[in-house]
Amino acid sequence: MEIKGAIIAMSEEARRSHAKLLVNIWDEKYVLHPSWWKGPYDISSVLRRVAAGADVLDVGCGTGRYLVPLHRNGFRAVGVDISREALVLLDPRYARVLSDVHQLPFSDRSFDAVTCYGLLGHLTGNGRKKAVGEFFRVLRDCGLAFVEVLGRRDLRRSQGVKFTADTLIRGGIQHHYFSPWELCELFQSTGFVMKALDEKVSHKQYKGAEHTRHRIVMVAEKP
Ligand SMILES: C[S@@+](CC[C@H](N)C(=O)[O-])C[C@H]1O[C@@H](n2cnc3c(N)ncnc32)[C@H](O)[C@@H]1O
C-alpha cells in the first residue's frame, strides 16, 4: 500500500492519552509489586559533595529508596514522581509531589542538588532532553545533578521488544541503555559541566545463570 502526503503529527489528545497510559502502567507496577524498588542505595557521593541542610530534589523518587536516607542525613529533600501509587507507599512525613519530570512544578533555582536514579532510561530521547533541561532550570548556580542509568552491557538490554539498538519496550515501559559518552553529551549539551563519571559492573546468579548489571553513575554541575 502506498501512503501519500505528509505524516500527520500525533495530536495533543493522543499524546495526553499515551502519557496517561504510562502513568497507569507505573501505578499498576507499584500496586502489584510494592517492594520492587526497595533495594540497596548509595548516597555517599551526595554526602561528600553537598552540605547538610541543602535543598535536594529526588526526581522519580518512587517509594523513597533515596529520598528517605537523604532526609535522614539532614537534607531538605523533596521527592517527585509521576505515580500516585508509589507516593502513597511513602510515609507522609517525607515531602513529595505528584508531577511529571518533563515539567517540574518548581521555580528556577530552587535546589542545591537534584538526584535522579533509574528514571532517565524510561523517557524518550526528547523526554530525556526536556528532563535534563528541567534539572538545569531548578538548580541554583553551582548546583549538582547526581544521576544513575543502566549501561549497554547490562544483560537486560537483550530482554524485551527491540525499539532501537539500545532501547527496548518491556512491560509496556521503555528501557534505554546508555553509553557513558551519550550520558555526558546529554548533560553537556544542556550546559552542565561533568564532575565525575563511573561505571559499575557486577555479576549475580539468577536461576542458575550469571547476569551482568551495568550501571553508569554521574555527577554534573550547573556552572
Ligand atoms: C525504576 S523506578 C526508580 C525509583 C527510585 N528512583 C529508585 O531508584 O528506587 C523509576 C521511577 O520513575 C518514575 N517515573 C517514570 N516516568 C516519570 C516521569 N515522566 N516523571 C516523574 N517520574 C517518573 C516511576 O513512577 C518510578 O517511580
The ligand as an SDF file (V2000), in Angstrom:
LIG
                    3D

 27 29  0  0  0  0  0  0  0  0999 V2000
   12.9330    2.4240   38.0820 C   0  0  0  0  0  0  0  0  0  0  0  0
   11.9450    3.3910   39.1470 S   0  0  0  0  0  0  0  0  0  0  0  0
   13.1870    4.0820   40.2340 C   0  0  0  0  0  0  0  0  0  0  0  0
   12.6280    4.5780   41.5390 C   0  0  0  0  0  0  0  0  0  0  0  0
   13.6680    5.1590   42.5240 C   0  0  0  0  0  0  0  0  0  0  0  0
   14.4210    6.2610   41.9680 N   0  0  0  0  0  0  0  0  0  0  0  0
   14.6150    4.0650   42.9720 C   0  0  0  0  0  0  0  0  0  0  0  0
   15.7490    4.0060   42.4740 O   0  0  0  0  0  0  0  0  0  0  0  0
   14.2110    3.2470   43.8140 O   0  0  0  0  0  0  0  0  0  0  0  0
   11.5440    4.8080   38.0960 C   0  0  0  0  0  0  0  0  0  0  0  0
   10.5930    5.7990   38.7610 C   0  0  0  0  0  0  0  0  0  0  0  0
   10.3910    6.9060   37.8690 O   0  0  0  0  0  0  0  0  0  0  0  0
    9.0140    7.2720   37.9080 C   0  0  0  0  0  0  0  0  0  0  0  0
    8.7020    7.9490   36.6420 N   0  0  0  0  0  0  0  0  0  0  0  0
    8.5630    7.3920   35.4070 C   0  0  0  0  0  0  0  0  0  0  0  0
    8.2930    8.3370   34.4920 N   0  0  0  0  0  0  0  0  0  0  0  0
    8.2610    9.5240   35.1660 C   0  0  0  0  0  0  0  0  0  0  0  0
    8.0320   10.8710   34.7640 C   0  0  0  0  0  0  0  0  0  0  0  0
    7.7680   11.1750   33.4840 N   0  0  0  0  0  0  0  0  0  0  0  0
    8.0780   11.8360   35.7000 N   0  0  0  0  0  0  0  0  0  0  0  0
    8.3320   11.5280   37.0070 C   0  0  0  0  0  0  0  0  0  0  0  0
    8.5560   10.2750   37.4490 N   0  0  0  0  0  0  0  0  0  0  0  0
    8.5260    9.2780   36.5290 C   0  0  0  0  0  0  0  0  0  0  0  0
    8.2670    5.9620   38.0960 C   0  0  0  0  0  0  0  0  0  0  0  0
    6.9850    6.1200   38.6050 O   0  0  0  0  0  0  0  0  0  0  0  0
    9.2060    5.2360   39.0570 C   0  0  0  0  0  0  0  0  0  0  0  0
    8.8700    5.5200   40.3810 O   0  0  0  0  0  0  0  0  0  0  0  0
  1  2  1  0
  2  3  1  0
  2 10  1  0
  3  4  1  0
  4  5  1  0
  5  6  1  0
  5  7  1  0
  7  8  2  0
  7  9  1  0
 10 11  1  0
 11 12  1  0
 11 26  1  0
 12 13  1  0
 13 14  1  0
 13 24  1  0
 14 15  1  0
 14 23  1  0
 15 16  2  0
 16 17  1  0
 17 18  1  0
 17 23  2  0
 18 19  1  0
 18 20  2  0
 20 21  1  0
 21 22  2  0
 22 23  1  0
 24 25  1  0
 24 26  1  0
 26 27  1  0
M  CHG  2   2   1   9  -1
M  END
$$$$
